[in-house]
Amino acid sequence: MPDRVDLACKGAWLRLLRHRDTPATTGFREFLAHTNEVNLFSGHLAIYGLRATYDRTGDAAWQPFALEAPNVQERPRGAKDSYFFIGGYFDDGSRLALDCETLKVIRLPQRKAAPVLNEWPDFWSMLLSEAQRLSLLFDEKGRLRDESMPTTPPSD
């Protein structure tokens, strides 16, 4: 019998597994092997993970934002089959996706599959460059230096 993680993420993982062992998915799969979600700079950038339960009590309440939602229930109409949604930005709700055809990470508008707002050559390049960029927007106490400044990257 499949466990709850398998059932909850079946659609999302089918997309990822279809492209397994490609350079595009390798970086993200390596990331998930070390951490199950990350929220950087008070959630201004979120990378999703595997949600094992939807219980809202005790330690079970501390679950990541599930990869299933943006890839199945909330998948933007017209999104390419090769897009695997992995995260997003708090400021404008834009989404990050691995494009398993081009091996790039792209940023898309919140509810649309186009236009591509930004692109990075791979998962680790995106994560490192965005962490560096965001670190300049926050002070040593973790507060935004200028609350009127958007925390999303400027479009390419």
CYANA upper distance limits for C-alpha pairs under 8 A (distance plus 0.5 A):
  2 PRO  CA      6 ASP  CA      6.47
  2 PRO  CA      7 LEU  CA      7.20
  3 ASP  CA      7 LEU  CA      7.06
  4 ARG  CA      8 ALA  CA      6.45
  4 ARG  CA     52 ALA  CA      6.31
  4 ARG  CA     53 THR  CA      7.39
  5 VAL  CA      9 CYS  CA      6.55
  5 VAL  CA     50 LEU  CA      7.27
  5 VAL  CA     51 ARG  CA      6.80
  5 VAL  CA     52 ALA  CA      5.12
  5 VAL  CA     53 THR  CA      7.95
  6 ASP  CA     10 LYS  CA      6.06
  8 ALA  CA     51 ARG  CA      7.71
  8 ALA  CA     52 ALA  CA      7.79
  8 ALA  CA     68 GLU  CA      7.19
  9 CYS  CA     13 TRP  CA      6.33
  9 CYS  CA     50 LEU  CA      7.64
  9 CYS  CA     51 ARG  CA      8.24
  9 CYS  CA     66 ALA  CA      8.05
  9 CYS  CA     67 LEU  CA      7.17
  9 CYS  CA     68 GLU  CA      5.34
 10 LYS  CA     14 LEU  CA      6.45
 10 LYS  CA     68 GLU  CA      7.90
 11 GLY  CA     15 ARG  CA      7.10
 11 GLY  CA     68 GLU  CA      6.99
 11 GLY  CA     71 ASN  CA      7.60
 11 GLY  CA     72 VAL  CA      6.61
 12 ALA  CA     16 LEU  CA      7.04
 12 ALA  CA     67 LEU  CA      6.67
 12 ALA  CA     68 GLU  CA      5.49
 12 ALA  CA     71 ASN  CA      5.86
 12 ALA  CA     72 VAL  CA      7.03
 12 ALA  CA     84 PHE  CA      7.90
 13 TRP  CA     17 LEU  CA      6.30
 13 TRP  CA     68 GLU  CA      8.40
 14 LEU  CA     18 ARG  CA      6.47
 15 ARG  CA     19 HIS  CA      7.40
 15 ARG  CA     81 ASP  CA      8.24
 15 ARG  CA     82 SER  CA      8.10
 15 ARG  CA     84 PHE  CA      7.19
 16 LEU  CA     20 ARG  CA      6.61
 16 LEU  CA     25 THR  CA      7.43
 16 LEU  CA     84 PHE  CA      7.24
 19 HIS  CA     25 THR  CA      7.38
 19 HIS  CA    100 CYS  CA      6.99
 20 ARG  CA     25 THR  CA      6.66
 20 ARG  CA     26 THR  CA      7.78
 21 ASP  CA     25 THR  CA      7.28
 21 ASP  CA     26 THR  CA      6.65
 22 THR  CA     26 THR  CA      6.58
 22 THR  CA    100 CYS  CA      8.14
 23 PRO  CA     27 GLY  CA      7.40
 23 PRO  CA    103 LEU  CA      6.99
 24 ALA  CA     28 PHE  CA      8.03
 24 ALA  CA     98 LEU  CA      7.21
 24 ALA  CA     99 ASP  CA      7.72
 24 ALA  CA    100 CYS  CA      6.07
 24 ALA  CA    102 THR  CA      8.42
 24 ALA  CA    103 LEU  CA      4.88
 24 ALA  CA    104 LYS  CA      7.09
 24 ALA  CA    122 ASP  CA      6.81
 24 ALA  CA    123 PHE  CA      7.66
 25 THR  CA     29 ARG  CA      6.51
 25 THR  CA     98 LEU  CA      7.93
 25 THR  CA    100 CYS  CA      7.54
 25 THR  CA    103 LEU  CA      8.47
 26 THR  CA     30 GLU  CA      6.54
 27 GLY  CA     31 PHE  CA      6.73
 27 GLY  CA    122 ASP  CA      8.01
 27 GLY  CA    123 PHE  CA      6.20
 27 GLY  CA    124 TRP  CA      6.89
 28 PHE  CA     32 LEU  CA      6.82
 28 PHE  CA    123 PHE  CA      6.66
 28 PHE  CA    124 TRP  CA      8.41
 29 ARG  CA     33 ALA  CA      6.78
 30 GLU  CA     34 HIS  CA      7.31
 31 PHE  CA     35 THR  CA      6.71
 31 PHE  CA     36 ASN  CA      8.45
 32 LEU  CA     36 ASN  CA      5.83
 32 LEU  CA     37 GLU  CA      7.80
 32 LEU  CA     49 GLY  CA      7.47
 36 ASN  CA     48 TYR  CA      7.81
 36 ASN  CA     49 GLY  CA      5.27
 36 ASN  CA     50 LEU  CA      6.86
 36 ASN  CA     64 PRO  CA      7.42
 37 GLU  CA     46 ALA  CA      7.84
 37 GLU  CA     47 ILE  CA      5.82
 37 GLU  CA     48 TYR  CA      5.19
 37 GLU  CA     49 GLY  CA      4.94
 37 GLU  CA     50 LEU  CA      8.15
 37 GLU  CA     64 PRO  CA      6.22
 37 GLU  CA     65 PHE  CA      7.94
 38 VAL  CA     46 ALA  CA      6.26
 38 VAL  CA     47 ILE  CA      5.75
 38 VAL  CA     48 TYR  CA      7.34
 39 ASN  CA     43 GLY  CA      5.02
 39 ASN  CA     44 HIS  CA      7.60
 39 ASN  CA     45 LEU  CA      6.30
 39 ASN  CA     46 ALA  CA      4.91
 39 ASN  CA     47 ILE  CA      6.96
 40 LEU  CA     44 HIS  CA      6.63
 40 LEU  CA     45 LEU  CA      5.72
 40 LEU  CA     46 ALA  CA      6.78
 40 LEU  CA    131 ALA  CA      7.92
 41 PHE  CA     45 LEU  CA      7.37
 41 PHE  CA    134 LEU  CA      7.82
 41 PHE  CA    135 SER  CA      8.25
 41 PHE  CA    138 PHE  CA      8.22
 41 PHE  CA    142 GLY  CA      7.37
 42 SER  CA    142 GLY  CA      8.29
 43 GLY  CA     89 TYR  CA      8.21
 43 GLY  CA     90 PHE  CA      6.94
 44 HIS  CA     89 TYR  CA      5.94
 44 HIS  CA     90 PHE  CA      5.20
 44 HIS  CA     91 ASP  CA      6.95
 44 HIS  CA    151 THR  CA      7.33
 45 LEU  CA     87 GLY  CA      7.99
 45 LEU  CA     88 GLY  CA      6.42
 45 LEU  CA     89 TYR  CA      5.22
 45 LEU  CA     90 PHE  CA      6.87
 46 ALA  CA     87 GLY  CA      5.78
 46 ALA  CA     88 GLY  CA      5.92
 46 ALA  CA     89 TYR  CA      6.84
 46 ALA  CA     90 PHE  CA      8.23
 47 ILE  CA     86 ILE  CA      6.32
 47 ILE  CA     87 GLY  CA      4.71
 47 ILE  CA     88 GLY  CA      7.24
 48 TYR  CA     64 PRO  CA      6.79
 48 TYR  CA     65 PHE  CA      5.82
 48 TYR  CA     66 ALA  CA      6.52
 48 TYR  CA     67 LEU  CA      6.22
 48 TYR  CA     86 ILE  CA      6.07
 48 TYR  CA     87 GLY  CA      5.74
 49 GLY  CA     64 PRO  CA      5.98
 49 GLY  CA     65 PHE  CA      6.71
 49 GLY  CA     66 ALA  CA      6.05
 49 GLY  CA     67 LEU  CA      6.20
 49 GLY  CA     86 ILE  CA      8.43
 50 LEU  CA     64 PRO  CA      6.98
 50 LEU  CA     65 PHE  CA      8.04
 50 LEU  CA     66 ALA  CA      5.93
 50 LEU  CA     67 LEU  CA      6.69
 51 ARG  CA     63 GLN  CA      6.20
 51 ARG  CA     64 PRO  CA      6.16
 51 ARG  CA     65 PHE  CA      7.30
 51 ARG  CA     66 ALA  CA      5.56
 51 ARG  CA     67 LEU  CA      8.19
 52 ALA  CA     63 GLN  CA      7.79
 53 THR  CA     60 ALA  CA      7.24
 53 THR  CA     63 GLN  CA      7.81
 54 TYR  CA     60 ALA  CA      8.05
 54 TYR  CA     61 ALA  CA      7.76
 54 TYR  CA     63 GLN  CA      8.27
 55 ASP  CA     60 ALA  CA      6.20
 55 ASP  CA     61 ALA  CA      6.28
 56 ARG  CA     60 ALA  CA      6.82
 56 ARG  CA     61 ALA  CA      4.80
 57 THR  CA     61 ALA  CA      5.72
 66 ALA  CA     70 PRO  CA      8.41
 67 LEU  CA     71 ASN  CA      6.97
 67 LEU  CA     85 PHE  CA      7.68
 67 LEU  CA     86 ILE  CA      6.98
 68 GLU  CA     72 VAL  CA      6.16
 68 GLU  CA     73 GLN  CA      7.78
 69 ALA  CA     73 GLN  CA      5.58
 69 ALA  CA     74 GLU  CA      6.00
 69 ALA  CA     75 ARG  CA      7.89
 70 PRO  CA     74 GLU  CA      5.15
 70 PRO  CA     75 ARG  CA      5.51
 70 PRO  CA     76 PRO  CA      8.45
 70 PRO  CA     85 PHE  CA      6.48
 70 PRO  CA     86 ILE  CA      8.39
 71 ASN  CA     75 ARG  CA      5.41
 71 ASN  CA     84 PHE  CA      6.98
 71 ASN  CA     85 PHE  CA      6.30
 75 ARG  CA     79 ALA  CA      7.67
 76 PRO  CA    111 ARG  CA      6.06
 76 PRO  CA    112 LYS  CA      5.86
 76 PRO  CA    113 ALA  CA      6.21
 77 ARG  CA    112 LYS  CA      7.35
 77 ARG  CA    113 ALA  CA      7.23
 78 GLY  CA    112 LYS  CA      8.28
 78 GLY  CA    113 ALA  CA      6.39
 79 ALA  CA     83 TYR  CA      7.11
 79 ALA  CA    112 LYS  CA      8.22
 79 ALA  CA    113 ALA  CA      5.30
 79 ALA  CA    114 ALA  CA      8.49
 80 LYS  CA    113 ALA  CA      8.22
 82 SER  CA     98 LEU  CA      8.27
 82 SER  CA     99 ASP  CA      5.91
 82 SER  CA    100 CYS  CA      5.59
 82 SER  CA    101 GLU  CA      6.51
 83 TYR  CA     97 ALA  CA      6.19
 83 TYR  CA     98 LEU  CA      6.07
 83 TYR  CA     99 ASP  CA      5.14
 83 TYR  CA    100 CYS  CA      6.94
 84 PHE  CA     97 ALA  CA      5.65
 84 PHE  CA     98 LEU  CA      5.54
 84 PHE  CA     99 ASP  CA      6.98
 84 PHE  CA    100 CYS  CA      7.96
 85 PHE  CA     95 ARG  CA      7.51
 85 PHE  CA     96 LEU  CA      6.27
 85 PHE  CA     97 ALA  CA      4.51
 85 PHE  CA     98 LEU  CA      6.77
 86 ILE  CA     95 ARG  CA      8.24
 86 ILE  CA     96 LEU  CA      6.22
 86 ILE  CA     97 ALA  CA      5.92
 86 ILE  CA     98 LEU  CA      7.43
 87 GLY  CA     95 ARG  CA      6.32
 87 GLY  CA     96 LEU  CA      5.45
 87 GLY  CA     97 ALA  CA      7.53
 88 GLY  CA     93 GLY  CA      6.87
 88 GLY  CA     94 SER  CA      6.05
 88 GLY  CA     95 ARG  CA      4.59
 88 GLY  CA     96 LEU  CA      5.67
 88 GLY  CA    107 ARG  CA      8.44
 89 TYR  CA     93 GLY  CA      5.72
 89 TYR  CA     94 SER  CA      5.98
 89 TYR  CA     95 ARG  CA      6.99
 89 TYR  CA    152 THR  CA      7.05
 90 PHE  CA     94 SER  CA      8.20
 91 ASP  CA    150 PRO  CA      7.12
 91 ASP  CA    151 THR  CA      6.64
 91 ASP  CA    152 THR  CA      6.94
 92 ASP  CA    110 GLN  CA      7.68
 92 ASP  CA    152 THR  CA      7.77
 93 GLY  CA    109 PRO  CA      7.77
 93 GLY  CA    110 GLN  CA      5.44
 94 SER  CA    107 ARG  CA      7.10
 94 SER  CA    108 LEU  CA      6.13
 94 SER  CA    109 PRO  CA      5.06
 94 SER  CA    110 GLN  CA      4.62
 94 SER  CA    111 ARG  CA      8.29
 95 ARG  CA    107 ARG  CA      5.97
 95 ARG  CA    108 LEU  CA      5.73
 95 ARG  CA    109 PRO  CA      6.81
 95 ARG  CA    110 GLN  CA      6.31
 96 LEU  CA    105 VAL  CA      7.17
 96 LEU  CA    106 ILE  CA      6.09
 96 LEU  CA    107 ARG  CA      5.06
 96 LEU  CA    108 LEU  CA      6.91
 97 ALA  CA    105 VAL  CA      6.04
 97 ALA  CA    106 ILE  CA      5.87
 97 ALA  CA    107 ARG  CA      6.99
 97 ALA  CA    108 LEU  CA      8.20
 98 LEU  CA    103 LEU  CA      7.53
 98 LEU  CA    104 LYS  CA      6.48
 98 LEU  CA    105 VAL  CA      5.01
 98 LEU  CA    106 ILE  CA      6.96
 98 LEU  CA    122 ASP  CA      8.50
 98 LEU  CA    123 PHE  CA      7.98
 99 ASP  CA    103 LEU  CA      6.14
 99 ASP  CA    104 LYS  CA      5.96
 99 ASP  CA    105 VAL  CA      6.54
 99 ASP  CA    106 ILE  CA      7.57
100 CYS  CA    104 LYS  CA      7.71
103 LEU  CA    121 PRO  CA      7.33
103 LEU  CA    122 ASP  CA      6.71
104 LYS  CA    119 GLU  CA      7.04
104 LYS  CA    120 TRP  CA      6.12
104 LYS  CA    121 PRO  CA      5.17
104 LYS  CA    122 ASP  CA      5.29
104 LYS  CA    123 PHE  CA      7.74
105 VAL  CA    119 GLU  CA      6.09
105 VAL  CA    120 TRP  CA      5.70
105 VAL  CA    121 PRO  CA      7.00
105 VAL  CA    122 ASP  CA      6.05
105 VAL  CA    123 PHE  CA      6.45
105 VAL  CA    126 MET  CA      7.40
106 ILE  CA    116 VAL  CA      6.89
106 ILE  CA    117 LEU  CA      7.76
106 ILE  CA    118 ASN  CA      6.09
106 ILE  CA    119 GLU  CA      4.80
106 ILE  CA    120 TRP  CA      6.93
107 ARG  CA    116 VAL  CA      6.39
107 ARG  CA    117 LEU  CA      5.84
107 ARG  CA    118 ASN  CA      5.58
107 ARG  CA    119 GLU  CA      6.83
108 LEU  CA    112 LYS  CA      7.29
108 LEU  CA    113 ALA  CA      6.73
108 LEU  CA    114 ALA  CA      6.60
108 LEU  CA    115 PRO  CA      6.86
108 LEU  CA    116 VAL  CA      5.64
108 LEU  CA    117 LEU  CA      6.12
108 LEU  CA    118 ASN  CA      8.03
109 PRO  CA    113 ALA  CA      7.51
109 PRO  CA    114 ALA  CA      7.34
109 PRO  CA    115 PRO  CA      7.70
109 PRO  CA    116 VAL  CA      8.21
109 PRO  CA    117 LEU  CA      7.79
117 LEU  CA    155 SER  CA      5.37
117 LEU  CA    156 ASP  CA      6.53
118 ASN  CA    153 PRO  CA      8.24
118 ASN  CA    154 PRO  CA      8.42
118 ASN  CA    155 SER  CA      6.07
118 ASN  CA    156 ASP  CA      5.78
119 GLU  CA    156 ASP  CA      8.27
120 TRP  CA    125 SER  CA      6.85
120 TRP  CA    126 MET  CA      5.96
121 PRO  CA    125 SER  CA      6.96
121 PRO  CA    126 MET  CA      7.98
122 ASP  CA    126 MET  CA      6.87
123 PHE  CA    127 LEU  CA      6.72
124 TRP  CA    128 LEU  CA      6.49
125 SER  CA    129 SER  CA      6.43
126 MET  CA    130 GLU  CA      6.36
127 LEU  CA    131 ALA  CA      6.55
128 LEU  CA    132 GLN  CA      6.70
129 SER  CA    133 ARG  CA      6.59
130 GLU  CA    134 LEU  CA      6.40
130 GLU  CA    153 PRO  CA      8.48
131 ALA  CA    135 SER  CA      6.50
132 GLN  CA    136 LEU  CA      7.39
133 ARG  CA    137 LEU  CA      7.75
134 LEU  CA    138 PHE  CA      7.42
134 LEU  CA    151 THR  CA      7.44
135 SER  CA    139 ASP  CA      8.35
137 LEU  CA    144 LEU  CA      6.34
137 LEU  CA    145 ARG  CA      6.23
137 LEU  CA    146 ASP  CA      7.84
137 LEU  CA    151 THR  CA      7.92
138 PHE  CA    142 GLY  CA      5.96
138 PHE  CA    143 ARG  CA      5.67
138 PHE  CA    144 LEU  CA      4.88
138 PHE  CA    145 ARG  CA      5.74
139 ASP  CA    143 ARG  CA      5.93
139 ASP  CA    144 LEU  CA      6.88
139 ASP  CA    145 ARG  CA      6.43
